[in-house]
Protein backbone atom coordinates (compact mmCIF):
# COMPACT_ATOMS: atom_id res chain seq x y z
CA UNK A 1 0.00 0.00 0.00
CA UNK A 2 1.32 3.43 -0.95
CA UNK A 3 1.68 5.91 1.91
CA UNK A 4 2.01 9.56 0.86
CA UNK A 5 3.39 10.74 4.22
CA UNK A 6 6.01 7.98 4.39
CA UNK A 7 7.08 8.73 0.81
CA UNK A 8 7.38 12.45 1.63
CA UNK A 9 9.49 11.70 4.69
CA UNK A 10 11.72 9.37 2.69
CA UNK A 11 12.23 12.10 0.05
CA UNK A 12 13.07 14.69 2.72
CA UNK A 13 15.68 12.38 4.26
CA UNK A 14 17.24 11.70 0.84
CA UNK A 15 17.49 15.46 0.19
CA UNK A 16 19.41 16.05 3.40
CA UNK A 17 23.19 16.12 3.49
CA UNK A 18 23.48 14.18 6.75
CA UNK A 19 26.91 12.47 6.65
CA UNK A 20 25.73 9.70 8.99
CA UNK A 21 23.19 8.26 6.53
CA UNK A 22 23.89 5.17 4.43
CA UNK A 23 22.68 6.15 0.93
CA UNK A 24 21.94 3.62 -1.79
CA UNK A 25 23.04 5.04 -5.16
CA UNK A 26 24.09 4.06 -8.64
CA UNK A 27 27.72 4.72 -9.48
CA UNK A 28 28.16 8.42 -10.39
CA UNK A 29 27.23 9.28 -13.97
CA UNK A 30 29.26 11.68 -16.07
CA UNK A 31 27.10 14.08 -18.08
CA UNK A 32 27.94 17.16 -20.13
CA UNK A 33 27.13 20.37 -18.27
CA UNK A 34 25.14 21.65 -21.26
CA UNK A 35 23.06 18.43 -21.37
CA UNK A 36 22.32 18.72 -17.65
CA UNK A 37 21.07 22.30 -18.08
CA UNK A 38 18.94 21.28 -21.09
CA UNK A 39 17.20 18.36 -19.34
CA UNK A 40 13.42 18.66 -19.36
CA UNK A 41 10.58 16.61 -17.91
CA UNK A 42 10.19 13.43 -19.97
CA UNK A 43 13.84 13.35 -21.14
CA UNK A 44 15.87 10.22 -20.44
CA UNK A 45 19.46 9.60 -19.42
CA UNK A 46 20.48 6.26 -20.92
CA UNK A 47 22.35 3.98 -18.51
CA UNK A 48 23.02 1.08 -20.90
CA UNK A 49 21.97 -2.54 -21.29
CA UNK A 50 23.02 -3.35 -17.74
CA UNK A 51 22.24 -1.38 -14.61
CA UNK A 52 25.16 0.57 -13.20
CA UNK A 53 26.73 -0.85 -10.04
CA UNK A 54 24.83 -0.01 -6.85
CA UNK A 55 26.96 1.49 -4.10
CA UNK A 56 26.30 2.44 -0.51
CA UNK A 57 27.69 5.85 0.41
CA UNK A 58 28.41 7.37 3.79
CA UNK A 59 30.31 10.62 4.44
CA UNK A 60 30.90 11.11 0.66
CA UNK A 61 32.74 7.79 0.37
CA UNK A 62 31.74 4.32 -0.73
CA UNK A 63 31.34 1.87 2.14
CA UNK A 64 29.66 -1.04 0.35
CA UNK A 65 28.02 -2.59 -2.70
CA UNK A 66 24.53 -3.97 -3.30
CA UNK A 67 22.61 -5.95 -5.89
CA UNK A 68 19.08 -4.93 -6.95
CA UNK A 69 16.28 -7.47 -7.20
CA UNK A 70 12.73 -8.36 -6.16
CA UNK A 71 11.65 -10.28 -3.07
CA UNK A 72 8.03 -11.03 -2.21
CA UNK A 73 6.87 -8.64 -4.94
CA UNK A 74 8.88 -5.67 -3.64
CA UNK A 75 12.05 -4.02 -4.84
CA UNK A 76 14.93 -5.14 -2.62
CA UNK A 77 18.68 -5.12 -2.43
CA UNK A 78 21.17 -7.62 -1.09
CA UNK A 79 24.27 -6.15 0.54
CA UNK A 80 27.01 -7.85 -1.48
CA UNK A 81 30.20 -6.34 -0.04
CA UNK A 82 31.62 -3.92 2.46
CA UNK A 83 34.49 -1.82 1.20
CA UNK A 84 35.89 1.64 1.68
CA UNK A 85 36.66 3.94 -1.27
CA UNK A 86 37.25 7.61 -0.51
CA UNK A 87 38.57 8.97 -3.81
CA UNK A 88 35.68 8.97 -6.29
CA UNK A 89 37.54 10.93 -8.96
CA UNK A 90 36.59 14.12 -10.74
CA UNK A 91 34.73 14.86 -13.94
CA UNK A 92 36.44 16.15 -17.07
CA UNK A 93 36.23 19.94 -17.71
CA UNK A 94 33.04 19.97 -19.86
CA UNK A 95 31.33 17.34 -17.71
CA UNK A 96 29.84 17.09 -14.26
CA UNK A 97 29.20 14.08 -12.03
CA UNK A 98 25.55 13.23 -11.51
CA UNK A 99 24.87 11.50 -8.21
CA UNK A 100 21.74 9.39 -7.76
CA UNK A 101 20.04 8.76 -4.43
CA UNK A 102 17.63 5.85 -4.37
CA UNK A 103 17.05 5.14 -0.69
CA UNK A 104 18.61 5.22 2.76
CA UNK A 105 19.60 2.04 4.53
CA UNK A 106 19.38 1.72 8.31
CA UNK A 107 22.76 1.09 9.93
CA UNK A 108 21.42 -2.18 11.37
CA UNK A 109 20.73 -3.48 7.83
CA UNK A 110 24.26 -2.85 6.62
CA UNK A 111 25.54 -6.44 6.81
CA UNK A 112 26.95 -8.49 3.94
CA UNK A 113 24.36 -10.97 2.68
CA UNK A 114 21.39 -9.18 4.23
CA UNK A 115 18.25 -8.67 2.14
CA UNK A 116 16.80 -5.18 2.56
CA UNK A 117 13.41 -4.13 1.17
CA UNK A 118 13.39 -0.70 -0.43
CA UNK A 119 10.64 1.81 0.34
CA UNK A 120 7.74 1.71 -2.11
CA UNK A 121 8.28 3.98 -5.13
CA UNK A 122 12.07 4.18 -4.55
CA UNK A 123 12.89 3.42 -8.19
CA UNK A 124 10.30 5.87 -9.48
CA UNK A 125 11.52 8.78 -7.36
CA UNK A 126 15.31 8.73 -7.66
CA UNK A 127 16.87 12.06 -6.73
CA UNK A 128 19.65 13.42 -8.98
CA UNK A 129 22.31 15.70 -7.52
CA UNK A 130 25.13 17.64 -9.14
CA UNK A 131 27.72 19.20 -6.83
CA UNK A 132 25.54 18.49 -3.77
CA UNK A 133 22.63 20.40 -5.35
CA UNK A 134 19.32 18.69 -6.15
CA UNK A 135 18.70 19.05 -9.88
CA UNK A 136 15.94 16.55 -10.73
CA UNK A 137 13.82 13.56 -9.80
CA UNK A 138 13.78 10.58 -12.15
CA UNK A 139 12.33 7.12 -12.44
CA UNK A 140 14.18 4.01 -13.57
CA UNK A 141 12.72 2.67 -16.81
CA UNK A 142 13.61 -0.02 -19.31
CA UNK A 143 13.07 0.79 -22.99
CA UNK A 144 14.49 -0.76 -26.13
CA UNK A 145 16.71 -3.13 -24.16
CA UNK A 146 18.37 -0.26 -22.29
CA UNK A 147 17.91 1.07 -18.79
CA UNK A 148 17.39 4.80 -18.42
CA UNK A 149 16.51 7.47 -15.88
CA UNK A 150 13.43 9.37 -17.08
CA UNK A 151 13.12 12.89 -15.67
CA UNK A 152 9.90 13.41 -13.66
CA UNK A 153 10.65 16.80 -12.02
CA UNK A 154 13.24 19.57 -12.44
CA UNK A 155 14.54 21.61 -9.52
CA UNK A 156 16.93 24.04 -11.27
C-alpha positions in Angstrom: 0.0 0.0 0.0 1.3 3.4 -1.0 1.7 5.9 1.9 2.0 9.6 0.9 3.4 10.7 4.2 6.0 8.0 4.4 7.1 8.7 0.8 7.4 12.4 1.6 9.5 11.7 4.7 11.7 9.4 2.7 12.2 12.1 0.1 13.1 14.7 2.7 15.7 12.4 4.3 17.2 11.7 0.8 17.5 15.5 0.2 19.4 16.0 3.4 23.2 16.1 3.5 23.5 14.2 6.8 26.9 12.5 6.6 25.7 9.7 9.0 23.2 8.3 6.5 23.9 5.2 4.4 22.7 6.2 0.9 21.9 3.6 -1.8 23.0 5.0 -5.2 24.1 4.1 -8.6 27.7 4.7 -9.5 28.2 8.4 -10.4 27.2 9.3 -14.0 29.3 11.7 -16.1 27.1 14.1 -18.1 27.9 17.2 -20.1 27.1 20.4 -18.3 25.1 21.7 -21.3 23.1 18.4 -21.4 22.3 18.7 -17.7 21.1 22.3 -18.1 18.9 21.3 -21.1 17.2 18.4 -19.3 13.4 18.7 -19.4 10.6 16.6 -17.9 10.2 13.4 -20.0 13.8 13.4 -21.1 15.9 10.2 -20.4 19.5 9.6 -19.4 20.5 6.3 -20.9 22.3 4.0 -18.5 23.0 1.1 -20.9 22.0 -2.5 -21.3 23.0 -3.4 -17.7 22.2 -1.4 -14.6 25.2 0.6 -13.2 26.7 -0.8 -10.0 24.8 0.0 -6.8 27.0 1.5 -4.1 26.3 2.4 -0.5 27.7 5.9 0.4 28.4 7.4 3.8 30.3 10.6 4.4 30.9 11.1 0.7 32.7 7.8 0.4 31.7 4.3 -0.7 31.3 1.9 2.1 29.7 -1.0 0.3 28.0 -2.6 -2.7 24.5 -4.0 -3.3 22.6 -6.0 -5.9 19.1 -4.9 -7.0 16.3 -7.5 -7.2 12.7 -8.4 -6.2 11.6 -10.3 -3.1 8.0 -11.0 -2.2 6.9 -8.6 -4.9 8.9 -5.7 -3.6 12.1 -4.0 -4.8 14.9 -5.1 -2.6 18.7 -5.1 -2.4 21.2 -7.6 -1.1 24.3 -6.2 0.5 27.0 -7.9 -1.5 30.2 -6.3 0.0 31.6 -3.9 2.5 34.5 -1.8 1.2 35.9 1.6 1.7 36.7 3.9 -1.3 37.3 7.6 -0.5 38.6 9.0 -3.8 35.7 9.0 -6.3 37.5 10.9 -9.0 36.6 14.1 -10.7 34.7 14.9 -13.9 36.4 16.2 -17.1 36.2 19.9 -17.7 33.0 20.0 -19.9 31.3 17.3 -17.7 29.8 17.1 -14.3 29.2 14.1 -12.0 25.6 13.2 -11.5 24.9 11.5 -8.2 21.7 9.4 -7.8 20.0 8.8 -4.4 17.6 5.8 -4.4 17.1 5.1 -0.7 18.6 5.2 2.8 19.6 2.0 4.5 19.4 1.7 8.3 22.8 1.1 9.9 21.4 -2.2 11.4 20.7 -3.5 7.8 24.3 -2.8 6.6 25.5 -6.4 6.8 26.9 -8.5 3.9 24.4 -11.0 2.7 21.4 -9.2 4.2 18.2 -8.7 2.1 16.8 -5.2 2.6 13.4 -4.1 1.2 13.4 -0.7 -0.4 10.6 1.8 0.3 7.7 1.7 -2.1 8.3 4.0 -5.1 12.1 4.2 -4.6 12.9 3.4 -8.2 10.3 5.9 -9.5 11.5 8.8 -7.4 15.3 8.7 -7.7 16.9 12.1 -6.7 19.6 13.4 -9.0 22.3 15.7 -7.5 25.1 17.6 -9.1 27.7 19.2 -6.8 25.5 18.5 -3.8 22.6 20.4 -5.4 19.3 18.7 -6.1 18.7 19.1 -9.9 15.9 16.5 -10.7 13.8 13.6 -9.8 13.8 10.6 -12.2 12.3 7.1 -12.4 14.2 4.0 -13.6 12.7 2.7 -16.8 13.6 0.0 -19.3 13.1 0.8 -23.0 14.5 -0.8 -26.1 16.7 -3.1 -24.2 18.4 -0.3 -22.3 17.9 1.1 -18.8 17.4 4.8 -18.4 16.5 7.5 -15.9 13.4 9.4 -17.1 13.1 12.9 -15.7 9.9 13.4 -13.7 10.7 16.8 -12.0 13.2 19.6 -12.4 14.5 21.6 -9.5 16.9 24.0 -11.3 
